[in-house]
Structure formats: C-alpha cells, structure tokens
Amino acid sequence: MTMRVTIIGAGMMGRGIGTRAVCGGHDVEILDRDPAEARALADQLTGLGRGSSTADDEGRVTGEVVVLALPYQAGALYAEQVAGKVVVDVSNPVDFASMDRLLTPPDLSAAEELAQEFGDDTFVVKAFNTTFAATLVDGQVDGQPLDVLLAGDDESAKHRVAQLVLDGGMRAIDAGPLRRARQLEHLGFLHMALQGRMEWGFQSAVKFLR
Ligand SMILES: NC(=O)c1ccc[n+]([C@@H]2O[C@H](COP(=O)([O-])OP(=O)(O)OC[C@H]3O[C@@H](n4cnc5c(N)ncnc54)[C@H](OP(=O)(O)O)[C@@H]3O)[C@@H](O)[C@H]2O)c1
C-alpha cells in the first residue's frame, strides 16, 4: 500500500531515504528550512521510481510517516508539526569535535530523548542510522541488500517503517524496543569510526549473515 512519507532535511540522508521510498512506490514530500533545497531534492527524486516526490514551501507535514533527516537535536524543533505521527530518527549523536564519543548520556539514546520530547501520542522509531547515505541511493552494497536495523516501542509504527524498508528493496531487522537505539547509535558510531581506518569511504554496510 502506498504511504505518504514526509522527509524533513534535504541533505544526504534525505536524498538516500527519499530515493528508496520513491523506488518503493511511495509518495514523498520533502521539507527543509531552505525551501529551494527541498524543491531541488524533490525534483531529483522525481522519476526515480513508481512513487512521487514533491516539496512544500509552507513546511506542512502531511505524511503518515515522518523521517527526521536532520542533525542530532534539530529534530526536537519539529515537535509540534510531527505530533501524532510515526517519526523516524536517523541521527547518530556523535561528538564531531572529538570524533571520540557520543553526546548522549550512557543510559539514553537520541531516539529516546526525542520520544520524551514528543510525548506519548507520537511514535518514534530508530532506523537508518547504521546505513550510510551513499549506499541508500542504491539500496545495496556489493550486490547485497542493505540491512536496516529498527528499534521502537510501538509495534504498528515499527511495522510501517519496516514496510518502507522492504518496499525499497532492503532488509528490515527489528532490534527490539526503543531503548535498543542506544546500541544502534553505538553501532552507527563504530561504523563511522571504521571508515578512515579501513579506507571504506562511507561506501560500506553493516550486514548480518547466518
Ligand atoms: N550521512 C550519512 O551517511 C548518515 C548515516 C547515518 C545517519 N546519519 C544521520 O543523519 C542525519 C542527517 O545527516 P546528513 O548526512 O543527511 O546531513 P546533511 O547532509 O548535512 O543534511 C542535514 C539537513 O538538515 C538540515 N539542518 C541542519 N541543521 C538544522 C536545524 N537546526 N534545523 C533544521 N534543519 C537543519 C540541513 O540544512 P542546511 O543545508 O540548511 O544546513 C540539511 O538539510 C544526522 O543526524 C546524521 O547523524 C547520516
């Protein structure tokens, strides 16, 4: 079933997730603090797949699923607009000054912080933080579909995000409740930290095999 997906943030992750969503046949709406950036990305996504892509200059959030493709802590600015929605947090709350730690307390994740900020009627799902933007454009690395790890407390919200992942040609892995976002954010950080050491150029993927 076609979903309407609002992506806030027309940067690299907005482009990667938007590409997967349009290829999966969904209708994507791009919002950005710079409406020209939102329009430019919406134009780039148009025609990539069966879905559609538009931008809204007024910043209205009409999607049933909202992806916050924004830096850590910027998502909280949209609390009013996303109230009552399924909200996807993709952030890695890395301390970019030191590249040596996360900015969140050890017993909390960025996703849980957002859930506290948004309140009980908004359903936060952690997803896509372990997949790099460039790899999302293709949805695969080395011929293998990306694994997208999810965490969330609302099963129906998580199911909807999992469907978005599957429709985009990737594999969804349910890691459990929202508190598992703590481990997902550490995994995202580790994956980033390995890029320079292994010279992977942010083209690698975290993949679970059995
Ligand atoms: N890049 C990756 O491979 C990757 C992988 C996993 C997770 N992530 C996470 O994804 C999120 C987005 O990363 P990205 O790589 O897409 O970054 P990006 O390319 O810099 O895009 C970020 C977007 O957010 C906007 N923005 C920045 N600060 C804002 C604010 N205070 N209020 C409203 N909008 C704001 C930017 O607008 P301007 O252009 O006007 O600054 C831009 O449109 C981050 O949390 C990152 O940790 C990234």
The ligand as a Gaussian input file, in Angstrom:
#p B3LYP/6-31G(d) Opt

LIG

0 1
 N       25.344000      10.876000       6.027000
 C       25.235000       9.611000       6.437000
 O       25.775000       8.680000       5.791000
 C       24.459000       9.275000       7.682000
 C       24.306000       7.918000       8.023000
 C       23.506000       7.581000       9.130000
 C       22.934000       8.578000       9.884000
 N       23.141000       9.888000       9.546000
 C       22.461000      10.905000      10.356000
 O       21.519000      11.533000       9.509000
 C       21.298000      12.889000       9.926000
 C       21.421000      13.791000       8.711000
 O       22.715000      13.633000       8.196000
 P       23.083000      14.076000       6.696000
 O       24.347000      13.379000       6.379000
 O       21.919000      13.941000       5.809000
 O       23.397000      15.618000       6.934000
 P       23.324000      16.810000       5.880000
 O       23.625000      16.318000       4.524000
 O       24.146000      17.888000       6.451000
 O       21.778000      17.223000       5.925000
 C       21.210000      17.723000       7.091000
 C       19.978000      18.538000       6.761000
 O       19.466000      19.075000       7.982000
 C       19.343000      20.495000       7.851000
 N       19.579000      21.149000       9.154000
 C       20.758000      21.283000       9.805000
 N       20.582000      21.891000      10.984000
 C       19.262000      22.164000      11.068000
 C       18.452000      22.809000      12.033000
 N       18.957000      23.267000      13.187000
 N       17.125000      22.928000      11.768000
 C       16.606000      22.477000      10.630000
 N       17.322000      21.858000       9.675000
 C       18.627000      21.696000       9.895000
 C       20.383000      20.880000       6.843000
 O       20.049000      22.130000       6.297000
 P       21.207000      23.116000       5.746000
 O       21.630000      22.523000       4.441000
 O       20.484000      24.417000       5.626000
 O       22.295000      23.130000       6.782000
 C       20.267000      19.729000       5.853000
 O       19.144000      19.899000       5.014000
 C       22.326000      13.160000      11.022000
 O       21.702000      13.058000      12.256000
 C       23.342000      12.027000      10.860000
 O       23.934000      11.676000      12.098000
 C       23.883000      10.261000       8.473000

